[in-house]
C-alpha cells in the first residue's frame, strides 16, 4: 500500500462525511477552500455554518510533505529528515447546548527512513453530560474497535482520557472517546487493516454524530443554558490552543493557520471563577469531567 493510496482513501472519506453532514443539518452546505503549501502539498478546507444544527463546523483534508525543521524536532515526536502526512480532521460546534461538540481525525505519517504510522481519535464534549448518551457513544466506539482487535477499545479509551485532559483545569474536555497514535503493522494487525480501521471509524462518524444530535437539536434552551455552552466552548478553546498536539504540529510545520484553527467555535466566553449552582445540570456535568469513568457500564 502506497501513501498515494492512503491519500485517496482520505479524500473519499472527506467527500462522504461532508455529504452526510449536509443531509443531517438540512439547511446549509459546505464551502470549500483549496490551498497549497509552499513547502509541499496542500489540502481542502470545508466549512459549514448553519442556523439549524451546526453553528460552525469544518471537515478538513490535507496532504503535506517537506523537510523536518528544528522547530518540529523540538515540538513533536517526529524523528527524521523529511516527512509526509495526510488525513481528515473534523470539529462540529452546534447551535443548541443540548447537542454536544464532536471531534474526529484520522491521519497517516510516513518518514523518509521508511517509518510510518497511523493515528487518530474521536471524542465527545457535551455541554451537559447525559450518562445514557455517553454510554451509547462509547458502545458505538467499542463495537468498531472490537471488529479489528479486542484490545483496542480499552487501550484507546484510556489513551483518550489522558489525552483529552486539561491539566491547568484538572478536568477532562468532555466524556472522552478513543485516541491512538504511532500504530504500525505487527503480528496482530496489517497495515491494510489499520487503514481499514481508520476508514471504518470515519465512515461511522455521521451516524455516531446523528445519534447524539437528533436527541437535543430541537430542544428549547434558556439564556442561562446558552451562557453555559459558551463557557464550555471556552474550555474547548483552551485545550486546542494549549494542549492539542495536532494544533501544535500544524503550526510548527508551517501549516495553513486558517485551516488549523477551524476547530475553534464561532463564539466562546470566559467568566472569572465561575461556580455552577449546587445541584444544577451544570454542576452535575462538572462532576463528570474526570478520567476513568466506565461508560460501557453506564458510568
N, C-alpha and C positions, 0 to 999 in steps of 0.2 A: 504494500500500500504506500503510495507516494503522498507527499504533502499537498500536491495539486488535487488529488482525490479527496483528501480531508477537507480542503478549502471548498470544493464543490458541494460537499455534504453540508457544510456550514451555510453556504449561500442559500441552498434549497431550504434549510431549516428556517432561516430568516424569512423567506418568502411565505412559508407555511404558517408560521406563527403570526405574522402581520395580517394575513388573510383571515385567520380565525379570530383574532382580536377585533378586527373591524366588524365582523359579524356580531361578536359579543357586545361591543359598545353600542352598535346600532345607529350611530349618527355620524361619527367622524371617520376620516380616512387618514392614513399615514402620509406625511410629506417626506420625500427622500432628498437627502443632500449627499451627493457623491463627493469624495475628497481624495486627494493624493498626498502622499508623504514624500517629501524631497529625498529623504534618506533611503526610501524604498517601500513600495506598497501603497496601500490606501484602504478605502472602505466605503460603506454605505450606511449613513446615519439616517434612521427613520423615526420621526417624531409624530405623536398623535396628541391632540388636545381637544377635549370634548366637554360639553355641558351635561352629558348623560352619565357615563360611568367613569371614564378615565380623564381626570383633570389634566394630567400631563404624564406621558409615558414615552419610552424610547425602546426600540429594538435595533441594536447596532450589529453590523457585521464588519470585521476588519481582517486584513491580511497584510502584515507588515514585516519588514526584514531590515537588516543593517548590521553595522559593527556594534559590538558591545563597548559602551563608553565607560570611563572611570566612574561617572555618576551612577550608572546602572549597577556596576560591581559593588558600589558602596551601599546601595539601597534595595537590592534584590538578591535572590538566591542563584541567579544566573552565573554560570562559570564557563567561559569560552570566549572566542574571538568574534563570532558573528552569530546572529540568531534569526529565526523565522517564527512567526506567531500568527495564528488565525483563530477566530472564534466568534461567538454570538453572545451578546450581553443584553439583558432586559431589566428594566425597572419600570413599575407602574404605580403611580400615585392617584388614588381615586378621589372623587368629589365628596363622597359620603363617609363620615367617620365610622360607620358600621361595616365598611369594606376595608380589608387590610391592604397595606402596601406589600408588594411582592417583588422579589428579585430572583433572577436566574442567570447563570452564564455557563457556557461550556467552551473550552479552549484547548488548543494544541500548540506545543512548543517543540522546536527542533533546533539543535545547535550544529555548528559546522563540524564538530567532532563526532557526530552521529548520535549523540544522546537525544532522546525525545521523551516527552511525557504529555499526558492528558490531565486536565484539571477542570474544576467547575463547582457548581453547587446551586442550591435553591433554598431560600428561606422566606419566612412569612413574618411580617411585622404588623400585627393587628393594633389598631388604636385602642380597642377594648378587647381583651382576650376572652374568648368564649371557649371553655375547655372542650366541648364536644366538637367544635370546628377544628381546634388544634389537633385533637385525636384523629379526625378524619384526614387531615393534611398529612400527618405522619404515617398513617396506614397506607396512604397512596404512595408515599416515597418508599416505604418498606417493601411494598409489592414490586416496585420497579427494581430495587436493589436485589431482592431475593431471586429474581428471574436470572440474574447474572452471577451472583456469588452470595452465599448465605452469610458471609461475614461483613458484607458491605454496609448494611444499614446501621448496625450498632457502632461500627468503626467511624463511619462518616457522620453519624448523628453526634457522636461525642466530639468529633473534629469541628462540626458546625457550632456546637455550644461554646467551644473555646475560641473559635474564630469570630463569630458574630457577637462579640462581647465588647462593652465599652468600659475599659479599666478605670478611667477617671470618674465614671458614674457608678461603678460597681453594679452594673446591670447588663443584662443581655439586650440586644437590639429588638428582639421580639421572641417568638417561640422557636427559633432555630429552624432546622431542616436537615440538610446534608451538605457537607463540604468535603472536597477531595482535591488532592494536588499531587504532582510528580508520580502519576500512575503510568507504569510501563509494563510491557508483557512479562509474564513469568510462567512457571509451570502450571499455574491455576487458570490463567486467562491470556488470550492472544491479543495482539494489537488490534485486530479487526473487531474482536469482542468489546474491547474498551471503547472503540469508536461507536459501536452499536449501542453500548450503554449510554454514552453521551447523547446520541441521537434519540434514543427512547425517552430519556429524561426531557429533552427538548420538545419532542412531539407530544408528550403528555402534558406539557405546560399549559396550553389553552384550556384543557379540560379541568386540570387541577385548579387553575385560577377561577374558572367559571363556577365551580362548585362552591367556592368561597364568596365570590362576588354576588351571585344570584340571591343569596340569603339576605344580604343587607342593602343592596343597591337602591331599593325603593322605600326603605325605612325613613320616616321623618326624623329630623335631628334638631337639637336646640343650639342656640348660640354658645352655650357652655360646652357642648359636645364638639362644636366646630373649633372652639378655642383649644380644647384638649388635643384635638387632631393636629393642630399646628404646633403645639408643644412637642408632641411625639415626632412630628416631622423634623423639628429642631434636633432631636436626638439622632435621627437618621442622618442629618447633615453632619453632625459631629463625628459619627462613626466613619462616614465615607471620606471626610477630609483628613481625619487624624489617624485612623486605624486601617483602612482598607488597602490591601496590598495591590489590588488591581488598579486602583486610582493612582497609587504611588508609581507603579510600573509605567502606566500610561504617560504620566507627567515627566518622569526622568528619562524615558526613552524617546522623547520628542514627539509624543502622540498629539492628536488633534484635541486641543483643550475643550472646545465646544462639545465634541462627542463624548469625551471622558466625563464631563460634568453634567451630561444629560440626566444622570442618575439623581440629581437634586430636585426637590419639589419646587413647584411654581411659587408657593408661599410657605413660610415657616415662621415660628416665633420662639422667643425665649422669655421666661419670666423669672425674676430673681427669687430663688429659694422657694419655688412652688411646692406646696404640700397639699395633695388631694385630701378632701374631707374623709375622715374615717368612715368606712362602710360604703363609700361611693363606688361606682363602677371603675372610676379612675384609680382609686386606692387599691381595689382588688386586682386590677391589672398590674399595678406597680409591684405587688407581692409576688406575681408570677414571672417577673423578669429576672429569673435566676437560672443557673445551669442545672443540668442533670435531672430535669423532670422527665419521668417516663410517660410520655404522651400516649404510647401504644396501650398502656393500661388505664388510660383516662386521666393522667395527671396525678 
